[in-house]
Amino acid sequence: MILTVTPNPTIDRVLFVRDFAMQDVVRADGEAVSPSGKAIDVAAILHLFGVDTLALGLNAGLSGVMLAALLDELGVAHDFVPANGYTRVAALITDRQACRQSTIIAHTLTADESHLEELLTRTEAQWPGCWGLVCAGSLPPGMPPNAYARLLSRAKSKGVTTLLDSSGESLLQGAQARPDILKMNRSELSALFPQVADQWQTDKEDDDVLERARELVAALIDVLGEGAAQAIVVTLGKRGVVAATPQGRWYAPALTVPYVSPAGAGDGMTSGIMLALYQGKPWREALAMGTAVAASVVANPSTCACEPVQVHALLPKVEVIEL
């Protein structure tokens, strides 16, 4: 089983428009509603591949009831701790003409130490038979910033494979628990280590991408330290992904697919990596699977949807280059 923990989940409502501008009325030409939050996306995608998963986290209010119902529709098992306020609802505006997307979201769920303790208790009850734990997303207001560190430390003491994908203080404190895999995207990297990420602020193609990937991995290891995690994975949007792993340092360019919605691509990468490692595959194949799943997510409207058949068709097209 792979457990996923999402302390601050959302319902994503993706609205598809053309030539968006601030005006009185903007008429969407399509929408997609899905349960979301980084780790919930992972649980939903892994479920599509037949992996036994359980989505844990916090939930509140009528929107929380709707979130649980959406997961039930997908057949994704879940166990939420009741919290305060109501579960977030995010509006994602996707401009088909400009191929751009913006997310509008507000903090509407709050928590405290008691909610974290209950979440720890429910997570620990699942250790028997648990192979992996994904802790991902932001922490809600009021939850202690060391929440992920406490979850990861307890999981590692049970021999569970752990992955952390967060931002800001929760990422910094969570990294102190030395997760097996530390994953971040370009914006999260930039916020914490701007001196490392500056060279990747543009999507412009160039001839020295491999050399820059080598420099990025080396700089990350220098900043975080060799023991920060067994593997460090950074997704770079349209530029692909770089990783430093126990089996080598790698760069995988992103696949070009028909653009529908970019939201959830990074969670697709996490899902593919965890799926492959769960199946006992080496890191090179894990990064290839992550790249293929991320591409499939981009080609689908929902933030937690991909097509396993499409993923397997994309896999032969993925190039994973050793740095």
C-alpha positions as CSV (number, residue, x, y, z in Angstrom):
1,M,0.0,0.0,0.0
2,I,1.0,3.6,-0.6
3,L,-0.3,6.2,1.8
4,T,-0.7,9.8,0.8
5,V,-1.2,12.7,3.3
6,T,-2.8,15.9,2.2
7,P,-3.4,18.3,5.2
8,N,-4.8,21.1,3.0
9,P,-6.8,19.4,0.2
10,T,-8.8,21.2,-2.5
11,I,-11.5,20.8,-5.1
12,D,-10.2,22.0,-8.4
13,R,-12.6,23.6,-10.8
14,V,-10.8,24.1,-14.1
15,L,-12.5,26.6,-16.4
16,F,-11.5,26.7,-20.1
17,V,-11.7,30.0,-21.8
18,R,-10.3,31.8,-24.9
19,D,-8.6,35.2,-24.8
20,F,-9.2,35.8,-21.1
21,A,-9.5,39.4,-20.0
22,M,-10.9,41.1,-16.9
23,Q,-14.4,42.1,-17.9
24,D,-18.0,41.8,-16.8
25,V,-18.7,38.3,-18.2
26,V,-16.3,35.6,-19.3
27,R,-18.0,32.6,-20.8
28,A,-16.2,29.3,-20.4
29,D,-16.3,26.8,-23.2
30,G,-15.7,23.8,-20.8
31,E,-14.9,22.8,-17.3
32,A,-13.6,19.9,-15.2
33,V,-14.1,19.4,-11.5
34,S,-11.9,17.0,-9.5
35,P,-10.6,16.3,-6.0
36,S,-7.1,17.7,-5.6
37,G,-4.2,18.7,-3.5
38,K,-0.8,17.3,-4.3
39,A,-1.0,14.0,-2.5
40,I,-4.7,13.4,-3.4
41,D,-3.7,13.7,-7.0
42,V,-1.1,11.1,-6.4
43,A,-3.5,8.7,-4.7
44,A,-6.0,9.1,-7.6
45,I,-3.4,8.5,-10.3
46,L,-1.9,5.5,-8.5
47,H,-5.4,4.1,-8.1
48,L,-5.8,4.2,-11.9
49,F,-2.7,1.9,-12.2
50,G,-4.2,-0.6,-9.7
51,V,-2.1,0.4,-6.7
52,D,-3.6,-0.1,-3.3
53,T,-3.7,3.5,-1.8
54,L,-5.3,5.4,1.0
55,A,-5.6,9.2,0.9
56,L,-5.4,10.7,4.4
57,G,-5.7,14.3,5.4
58,L,-8.0,17.0,6.8
59,N,-11.4,18.0,5.6
60,A,-14.1,20.4,6.6
61,G,-17.5,21.9,5.7
62,L,-19.9,21.2,2.8
63,S,-17.0,21.4,0.4
64,G,-15.3,18.7,2.4
65,V,-18.4,16.5,1.9
66,M,-18.1,17.1,-1.8
67,L,-14.4,16.3,-1.8
68,A,-15.1,12.9,-0.2
69,A,-18.0,12.3,-2.7
70,L,-15.7,13.0,-5.6
71,L,-13.1,10.5,-4.3
72,D,-15.8,8.0,-3.8
73,E,-16.8,8.4,-7.5
74,L,-13.2,7.6,-8.5
75,G,-13.1,4.7,-6.1
76,V,-10.2,6.2,-4.1
77,A,-10.1,5.1,-0.5
78,H,-9.8,8.0,2.0
79,D,-9.8,8.8,5.7
80,F,-10.1,12.4,6.6
81,V,-9.8,14.1,10.0
82,P,-12.5,16.7,10.5
83,A,-11.0,20.2,10.8
84,N,-12.2,23.8,11.0
85,G,-13.7,26.1,8.3
86,Y,-14.2,24.4,5.0
87,T,-12.1,22.6,2.4
88,R,-10.6,24.9,-0.2
89,V,-12.2,25.3,-3.7
90,A,-9.7,26.4,-6.3
91,A,-10.6,28.1,-9.6
92,L,-8.2,27.3,-12.4
93,I,-8.5,29.6,-15.4
94,T,-7.1,27.9,-18.5
95,D,-6.8,30.1,-21.6
96,R,-6.8,27.7,-24.6
97,Q,-5.7,30.5,-26.9
98,A,-2.7,31.6,-24.9
99,C,-1.9,28.2,-23.5
100,R,-1.7,29.6,-20.0
101,Q,-3.3,28.8,-16.7
102,S,-3.8,30.8,-13.5
103,T,-5.0,29.4,-10.2
104,I,-7.1,31.4,-7.7
105,I,-7.3,29.9,-4.2
106,A,-7.9,31.1,-0.6
107,H,-7.1,29.5,2.7
108,T,-10.4,28.4,4.1
109,L,-9.5,25.4,6.2
110,T,-7.7,25.8,9.6
111,A,-6.2,23.3,12.0
112,D,-4.3,23.0,15.2
113,E,-2.1,20.5,17.2
114,S,-5.1,18.2,18.0
115,H,-5.8,17.7,14.3
116,L,-2.2,16.8,13.6
117,E,-2.2,14.3,16.5
118,E,-5.3,12.6,15.1
119,L,-3.7,12.6,11.6
120,L,-0.6,11.0,13.1
121,T,-2.7,8.4,14.9
122,R,-4.6,7.4,11.8
123,T,-1.5,7.3,9.6
124,E,0.3,5.0,12.1
125,A,-2.6,2.6,12.1
126,Q,-1.8,1.9,8.5
127,W,1.9,1.0,8.9
128,P,1.3,-2.8,8.6
129,G,1.5,-3.6,4.9
130,C,2.5,0.0,4.0
131,W,5.3,0.3,1.4
132,G,5.3,4.1,0.8
133,L,4.2,7.4,2.2
134,V,3.8,10.6,0.2
135,C,3.5,13.9,2.2
136,A,2.6,16.7,-0.2
137,G,1.1,20.1,-0.4
138,S,0.9,23.1,1.8
139,L,-0.1,23.0,5.5
140,P,-3.3,24.8,6.6
141,P,-3.1,27.8,8.9
142,G,-2.7,26.7,12.5
143,M,-1.0,23.4,11.8
144,P,2.6,23.2,13.2
145,P,5.2,23.6,10.5
146,N,7.0,20.5,11.6
147,A,4.0,18.3,10.8
148,Y,5.6,16.6,7.8
149,A,8.9,16.1,9.7
150,R,7.0,14.2,12.4
151,L,5.1,12.1,9.9
152,L,8.2,11.3,7.9
153,S,10.3,10.4,10.9
154,R,7.7,7.9,12.2
155,A,7.4,6.4,8.7
156,K,11.1,6.0,8.3
157,S,11.4,4.3,11.6
158,K,9.0,1.6,10.2
159,G,11.1,1.2,7.0
160,V,8.5,2.9,4.8
161,T,9.7,4.6,1.6
162,T,9.0,8.3,2.0
163,L,8.6,11.3,-0.4
164,L,8.1,14.9,0.5
165,D,6.8,17.5,-1.9
166,S,6.0,20.8,-0.2
167,S,7.2,24.4,0.0
168,G,8.5,27.1,2.3
169,E,9.0,26.3,6.0
170,S,7.2,22.9,5.9
171,L,9.6,21.8,3.2
172,L,12.6,23.0,5.1
173,Q,11.5,21.4,8.4
174,G,10.3,18.3,6.6
175,A,13.7,17.9,4.9
176,Q,15.3,17.6,8.3
177,A,13.6,14.2,8.6
178,R,15.6,13.1,5.6
179,P,12.9,11.7,3.4
180,D,14.0,9.1,0.9
181,I,12.8,11.4,-1.9
182,L,12.8,15.2,-1.8
183,K,10.8,16.6,-4.7
184,M,10.1,20.2,-5.6
185,N,9.1,22.3,-8.6
186,R,10.8,25.3,-10.1
187,S,8.8,27.9,-8.1
188,E,9.4,26.1,-4.8
189,L,13.1,25.8,-5.6
190,S,13.2,29.5,-6.5
191,A,11.5,30.6,-3.2
192,L,14.0,28.7,-1.1
193,F,17.2,28.8,-3.2
194,P,17.0,31.6,-5.7
195,Q,20.7,31.5,-6.3
196,V,20.3,27.9,-7.5
197,A,17.2,28.3,-9.6
198,D,17.9,31.6,-11.4
199,Q,19.4,29.8,-14.4
200,W,16.1,28.0,-15.0
201,Q,13.7,30.9,-14.9
202,T,13.2,30.8,-18.7
203,D,11.7,28.1,-20.9
204,K,13.9,29.3,-23.8
205,E,15.7,26.4,-25.5
206,D,19.4,26.4,-25.6
207,D,22.3,24.1,-26.5
208,D,23.8,23.7,-23.1
209,V,20.8,22.3,-21.2
210,L,22.7,19.2,-20.1
211,E,25.5,21.2,-18.6
212,R,23.0,23.5,-16.8
213,A,21.3,20.4,-15.5
214,R,24.6,19.1,-14.1
215,E,25.2,22.5,-12.5
216,L,21.7,22.5,-11.0
217,V,22.1,19.1,-9.5
218,A,25.5,19.9,-8.1
219,A,24.3,23.2,-6.6
220,L,21.3,21.5,-5.0
221,I,23.5,18.9,-3.3
222,D,25.8,21.6,-2.2
223,V,23.0,23.7,-0.6
224,L,21.0,20.8,0.8
225,G,23.9,18.5,1.7
226,E,24.5,15.0,0.6
227,G,22.4,13.5,3.3
228,A,19.3,15.7,2.8
229,A,17.6,12.8,1.0
230,Q,18.5,9.7,-0.9
231,A,17.1,11.3,-4.0
232,I,16.4,14.9,-4.9
233,V,14.0,15.5,-7.8
234,V,13.3,18.9,-9.4
235,T,10.6,19.4,-12.0
236,L,11.2,22.3,-14.4
237,G,8.0,22.6,-16.3
238,K,8.4,22.5,-20.0
239,R,12.2,21.9,-19.5
240,G,11.6,18.5,-17.9
241,V,13.1,17.1,-14.7
242,V,16.5,16.7,-13.1
243,A,17.3,14.3,-10.3
244,A,20.2,13.1,-8.1
245,T,19.5,9.5,-7.0
246,P,21.5,6.7,-5.4
247,Q,21.8,5.2,-8.9
248,G,23.1,8.3,-10.7
249,R,22.3,11.9,-11.8
250,W,19.7,12.3,-14.5
251,Y,17.9,14.7,-16.8
252,A,14.7,13.9,-18.7
253,P,13.3,16.4,-21.2
254,A,9.5,16.9,-21.0
255,L,7.5,15.2,-23.7
256,T,5.5,17.3,-26.2
257,V,1.8,16.4,-26.1
258,P,-1.4,18.3,-27.0
259,Y,-1.8,20.9,-24.3
260,V,-5.1,20.7,-22.3
261,S,-4.3,21.7,-18.7
262,P,-0.8,21.8,-17.0
263,A,-2.2,21.6,-13.5
264,G,-1.2,18.3,-11.8
265,A,1.8,17.6,-14.0
266,G,4.2,17.6,-11.1
267,D,1.9,15.3,-9.1
268,G,1.9,13.0,-12.2
269,M,5.7,12.9,-11.9
270,T,5.5,11.9,-8.3
271,S,3.0,9.3,-9.1
272,G,5.1,7.8,-11.8
273,I,8.2,7.7,-9.7
274,M,6.4,6.0,-6.8
275,L,4.7,3.6,-9.1
276,A,7.9,2.4,-10.7
277,L,9.8,2.2,-7.4
278,Y,6.9,0.3,-5.8
279,Q,7.2,-2.2,-8.7
280,G,10.9,-2.6,-8.0
281,K,12.2,-0.8,-11.0
282,P,15.5,1.2,-11.1
283,W,15.6,5.0,-10.9
284,R,16.1,5.5,-14.6
285,E,12.9,3.7,-15.3
286,A,11.2,5.6,-12.5
287,L,12.0,9.0,-14.0
288,A,10.8,7.7,-17.4
289,M,7.5,6.6,-15.9
290,G,7.2,9.9,-14.1
291,T,7.8,11.9,-17.3
292,A,5.2,9.8,-19.2
293,V,2.5,10.1,-16.5
294,A,3.2,13.9,-16.3
295,A,2.7,14.2,-20.0
296,S,-0.6,12.3,-19.8
297,V,-1.9,14.5,-17.1
298,V,-1.1,17.6,-19.2
299,A,-3.1,16.1,-22.0
300,N,-6.2,15.6,-19.8
301,P,-8.5,18.3,-18.4
302,S,-8.7,17.1,-14.8
303,T,-5.8,17.7,-12.4
304,C,-5.7,14.1,-11.2
305,A,-6.5,12.3,-14.4
306,C,-4.3,10.4,-16.8
307,E,-4.8,7.5,-19.2
308,P,-2.7,4.4,-18.4
309,V,-2.9,3.2,-22.0
310,Q,-1.6,6.6,-23.1
311,V,1.2,6.5,-20.5
312,H,2.5,3.2,-21.8
313,A,2.3,4.5,-25.4
314,L,4.4,7.6,-24.3
315,L,7.0,5.6,-22.4
316,P,9.1,4.6,-25.5
317,K,9.4,8.3,-26.4
318,V,10.9,9.3,-23.0
319,E,14.7,10.0,-23.0
320,V,16.5,9.8,-19.6
321,I,20.0,11.1,-19.9
322,E,22.7,10.4,-17.3
323,L,24.6,13.5,-16.3
